[in-house]
Amino acid sequence: MRRGFHCFVWGSLASVLYAGPTNLDRDVKAAAAQPDANPAPAQSVVAVVRSEIAAARASAGPAESAPGLPEPTFRLAAVTPADASVSLPKVTAPEPLDECPLAQACIDQYLWSLYVRARKIDTIKVEERFTVTIKNKKGKKRTVTKTRTKIVDEDFTWKDPDAAEKRSMSMQEYVIGGMERSFRLKLYRVMRAADDAGLAPGITSAFRDDYRQSIATGKKAASDSSYHGGSRRGGYGHGLAADVVSTKGATRAERWITTELLWKWIGEHETQYGIGRPYLDRDPPHIAPMDGNEYIVKRGVNVKRAGS
């Protein structure tokens, strides 16, 4: 009886020791088999952004730039050094896609990851009226109203979610799906190449319909005429433009440097990938297909198709 009990105990212990590593190994294999791409985080970000659209509008109190400084020819707040009062969130780079069979879902997911990681902050010019008291030659005081122009920061994170909600679309479906398929393929190829070159590209704006264009600020095309997807250009599914910056750098000053390097790199490789900058330094983030009407008209050149 005692010998049988000992055999039972040692047998049970052996089975536990044997089963433990086996199950652990099976769990590790099962975990490794899980797919890398998980759209849930992106969708949760969209939900949060949508829920805070009203709050973003109400609290849109732009910070003033320092008075007396000379106005630059072009500034992009997402990358340009500005006041220390502007607090930007930390952005995590998307997971690299080592293999992409050029399936549309793979292309769209990669482009969406570039959109998610880019800060949606820009600079705009605002005219401000103020009163001053002056004296005339006789020493009599009077109050006059003057106008001055300031460059201020604008957070436009809420605009794309607002436009997508009006169409009852997900953010990815609206922002990425609204671009023409052939342009998405070209954009994927040039952005992957820039990523491989260490420039960490990000997309700040892609498809924009008439409503989204109407709430854009700064120098812009008419609401129905934007090559981002205005109704005169074909509307949804026919967007032929995107705005890009570099997300590489811990500070805005560093990101400004890498963004200029990205724009220069795109210019140097435009014939290879068929995408260029129609407006050059007048609107440096804006890129479009070289065989498209916008590039040909704005640059005034005959373009040879990439790969031909």
Protein Blocks (a to p, Z undefined) as FASTA:
>chain_A
ZZmmmmmmmmmmmmmmmmmmmmmmmmmmmmmmpcfbdcklmmmmmmmmmmmmmmmmmmmc
cddddehiacdfbdcfklpccdfklccdddddddddfbaghiaklmmmmmmmmmmmpccd
dddddddddddddddfkopacdddddddddddddfklmmmmmmmmnopafklmmmmmpcf
klmmmmmmmmmmmmmnonopadfbfcdcfklmmmpgcjdddfklcfklpaknnpaoiacb
dcdddfedjbfklmmmmmmmmmmmmmmmmmmnopacfklmmlmmlccdfkbmklmmmnop
acddehZZ
